[in-house]
């Protein structure tokens, strides 16, 4: 019967504000049942209707158990993805819009616009729409100006590219801009992509069994491409430029050019594009769309749909000729590491044989550090960072050194051996593996690019540490910040051990610093105690982070360095940085956050980022209602709300966690439950009568093995003991019910 129900929209369609969605059923439906069966969901939660255009992102129209007047189901379940876009044009009713891009086209620049955003003076607005005819399924491309008048979008982009080539030639804009900042004798590092008049992917791909070497058809294409590359290399060398020696099969060419050489190369036939080879570490990829020219691709309708990606799970077994594995070079996020794992997991194997790579999508162990010697700097831009999808918030922001130790200790546990002793008394940041910087990278400074350099160093007296080399003007108003991303609660003790090299030209001021989110969803600094570092002096800084940030998450922590005289040449060594202890804080909706679902926050102060510190698997998670900070509901099964890091131990929390205090449906008893995977074990139970819609203070206290449940200030359950979970966070568990929580008190 489900096939008899029809919708006036298609999956993935973009809807203009005010568009009405109609559902056609073969028989009359029960109005009351329809109101509860048809819902709009976003990010896994129900949203209010009507949906406004300021609510960005993907939505789902969900119909669940739609009943007719006889109680039968014309439709059991249907979920249709939709989006909202304030299209400036009138789209014929026969078309279903599936993709829209708004851009501003300038003389030689393209900027992506948000829906409803206008183009700046000197730019022209173009809106591109990809649509399907709902009857014959034909694809239709349309382009409109800001008044909704149809224009030739393809011609506008072609004119733009002609203007770009007339000005830049084969140079990317970043290279062109760098030429104007450089003198005639200065070298500019570039990456050159030759012009290949062939489809390097145009061969039949084998899809059965292990691929030992590139297919013969691929080898022919690679050989032809290498010939094209070699011709461009000869041209570059003839100009007198220096070419970096890399495997020919890598195809991309790295070279250092003078200004005059770059200008000649810009007009050379056979050159596809000349990019700036800037290997400076960047903490975010905010400019990635512009760098990859993604805006133009999106405008032409390339959304990524239908693109197939081959993932090499284990990597090639033979690493003697990495150049033949083209995918390894062309996919920027594929970082090679290899490991020789021996049966005995000792410290030497860990230090000298094992290395771990971090990327925003994966962490892989494959080979030793030798795979990174020579060629591009693969490690520097990442600075050992690892982003991990995990319900443990403290483990999500991670680094390769921490994971290496955990993997080694896991192997030792499997082998029946004791874990390795934690370096430097258990400090989270100890820099004790080869080349490790543990997420600390030199801050980007376009005016003073050589002001800061960060690297791991070693000396006979102090061993391995992080060296922060300074060379330039710094002051208290604009200190050098050495910060790392973190997931740290207030009221813990932060300790840093650092020293100044005896060769430093002057004394430095150092203080602990953290940054937390504010009402504008930007970062505000907060400083701890400072100390004067004279040349050759060592200092230990300690700071108990206060609970003074209005429940906003802390995003970064580290050091701030400044010079009293303004100019310094020298080095500060960070031996270790650690945080520990049990948290003591209150978590609730920040003062500046939205507390009325029908009253939006002022422009520029969205105060929304704080909700991202929480992880949930709930049907409904609302934070914008008055009276309480959190409104949680789970319509079926078990849902949870979590804020967690395994570093927390011995604390008391005013809502349940992994050991949960559960109010039973009979309203006459409560139980302490231990949850492990899919199993639930009752550790203790007690009689307690409770009623719906009555507020009460609930607490769970965990200290060592002992677990205590407290309701309204009275100890209800105090006999439970368990020690399997040694650390964690807080969790609210909802079982086919709803609950309002005003605040979490942790101490």
Buried (B, 14 or more C-beta within 10 A) or exposed (E): EEEEBEBBBBBBBBBBBEBEBEBEBEEEBBEEBBEEBBBBBBEEBBBEEEBEBEEEEEBBBBBBEBBBEEEEBBBEEBEBEBBBBBBBBEBEEEBBBBBBBBBBBBEBBBBBBEBEEEBEEEBBBBBBBBBBEBEEEEEBBBBBBBEEEEBEBEEBBEEBEEBBBEEBBBBBBBBBEBBEEBEEEEBBBBBBBBEBEEEBEEBEEEEEEEBEEBEEEBBEBBEBBBEBBEEBBEBBEEBEBBBBEBEBBBBBBBBBBBBEBBBBBBEBEBBBBBBBBBEEBEBEEEEEBBEEEBBBBBBBBBEEEEEEEEEEEEBBEEBEEBBBBBEBBEEEEBBBBBBEEEEEBEEEBBBEBBBBBBBEEBBBBBBBBEBBEEBBEBBBBBBBBBBBEEBBBBBBBBBBBBBBBBBBBEBBEEEEEEEBEBBBEEBBBBBBBEBBBBBBBBBEBEEEEEBBEBBBBEEEEEBBBBBBBBBBEBBEEEBBBBBBBBBBBBBBEBBBBBBBBEEBBBBBBBBBBBBBBBBBBEBBEBEBEBBEBEBEBEBEBEBEBEBEBBBBBBBBBBBBBBBEEEEBEBBBBBBBBBBEBBBBBBBBBBEBBBBEEEEEBEEEBBBBBBBEBBBBBBBBBBBBBEEBBBBBBBBEEBBBBBBBBBBBBEBBBBBBBBBBBBBEEEEEBBBBBBBEEEEBEEBBBBEBEBEEEEEEEBBBBBEEEEBBBBBEEEEBBBEBEBEEBEBBBBBBBBBEBBBBBEBBBBB
